[in-house]
Amino acid sequence: MFSEALQQTTLATDSNSPRQFLAFNLDSEEYGIDIRQVQELRGVDQITRIANAPSYFKGVLNLRGTIVPLLDLRLKLNMDGRDYDSFTVVIILNAGERTIGVAVDSVSDVATLEAEQIKPAPTLGGNIATDYLLGLGTVDERMLILVDLGRLINEADLAMNRAIH
């Protein structure tokens, strides 16, 4: 399963080894995902829309003959939508036989974090879901919100992925 494969990639690291995260931006916040989940980065190409899909499911891309579903991470995280521009990046994720794209505002760099630079995610309680957070990483004055995309991308998203293949 795609989400399980992403989680295994994220969790299969010696906790004392440095970890690398692809840093990307949504609004004014900086997020990070395990670099091993990333297949490639690309600009936004021609998107084919799919009718009756959730608002965060933008459609599909043709990636060298492979049909790849595209999720807008801003909308998936209940942020305000934004038009895509020249800074918008599609992060292509690969886990096993599944490929999915997520659109983000921009990508900044790859950050290497030691175990002591990663703090546990806060528990906010109530109706605020934080189970997709790995923690908070600090690099100098920057704070990265570390995301486990295997937990964020749920079964409904994967069902759409299966439906278009």
N, C-alpha and C positions, 0 to 999 in steps of 0.2 A: 504494500500500500504506500502511496506517495508520502502521506504525512508521517507514517512510521519510518520510512526510509530517510526523510529529512531529519527526524528526531534522532535516529541512530547516528547519522553523520554528525549532528551537533553534540551528542553525548559521548561519542566514542573517542574522547580525548583524555589523556592523562591530565588530571586536575592540576598538576604541578608544572606542566609544559606551557610555554607561551602559546596563545591562541591568536589567530588572525581573523579580523572582522572587516568586511566591506562596509565602509561608512557611507550612509546616504542621508539625504535631507527630505523631510516632509514639513512644510511650513517652516518655522524657525527652530525646529528640533532636529537633532542628529541621532540617527539610529544605526545599529550595526547588526549584520548577519554573518554567520560563520562563512568564511570564504570558500570552504569546501562544498558548500551548497550551490555555489555559483558556477554556471556553465560558461556564460558570456554576458557582456553588456552591449546594448545596442540602442540606437535612437528609435523613436516611434515611427514605424512604417505604416503602410496601408492596413487599417483595422477593418475586418469584416464583422459587422454587428450581428448579434444573435437576438432574435425577438424573445420577449417575455423573460429575459434574464434579470437577475438582481442588478441594481445600479452600479455596484462595484465591479461587475463582470462586463468589461468593455467590449469583448468580442474575441476574435481569434486573429492570429498572425500566421503568415506562411514563412516558416524559417527553413529555407533551403529544402522545401518539399515536405516538411513536417508541420502539421497544424498545431499551433501552440495557443492555448487559452490565455487571455490577458486579464489580470485583475488589477484594478486601481487601488493601490495600498492606502491612499488617502481616504477613499470612500470605505474601504474595508475596515479601517480604524475609526469610522464615524467622524471624519474631518470634513470640512467644506471642500467641495470639488474645485478643480482649477483646470483651465484650458491647458493642453499640452503645448510646449514651446520647444525651442532649440536646446534647452537645458534638461528637458524631461528625458529620463533614461528608463529603458526596460531592462530589468535584471532577469535573465533567463536562468531558471533553477532546474537542476537535473537531479533526480533521485531514482536510481534504477531505470526502469523503462518509461517513466513519466517525465514530461517536460512541461513547465508552466512559466509564464512571464508575469512579472509584477512591475507596474509603472510607479516610479518615484520622481520627486521634483528634480533631484540631481544626485550625483555621486561625488564624494569628495576624495577619498583615499582608502587605503588599507591600513588599519590600525592593528598593531601587535600589542596584546595585553597579557601581562603576567597575572597569575592567579590572585595576587594581592590587589590588583587594580580592578577586580570585578567584585562588586558588592551585590548581595542578594536583592532581588526585586522587592519593593515594599508591598505589604499586604494592605490593600485599601478597603477590604470588606464590602458589604452591601452588594449592590448590583454592578459593581465595576469589575469586569473580567481582567485579570492580570496573569492568567495561567500561561499565556504565550510569551511572557517576559523571562529571559534567562537571568537578567540582572542589569546593573548599571555599571558601565565601565568608565574609568577616568583616565584621560590621557592629557597631561599637563593641565590646562584650564578647561579642557573640553569634557563633556559628559555624553557618553553614548548610551542610548536606550537599546539594550541588547535583546533582539527578538528571535524567538524560535519559530520560524515560519512553518515548521511541521505542526505546531499547535495552532497557529493562526489560520492556516489554510485548512478548512474543515471538510467534512464529508460531503456537504452540499456542493462545495466548490469542485470537489473531485468527481461528483456525479455528473456535473456539467462537462468536465474534462472527458469522461468516458462517453458521454452522449454525442460529443462532436467527433469522436474517432470512429 
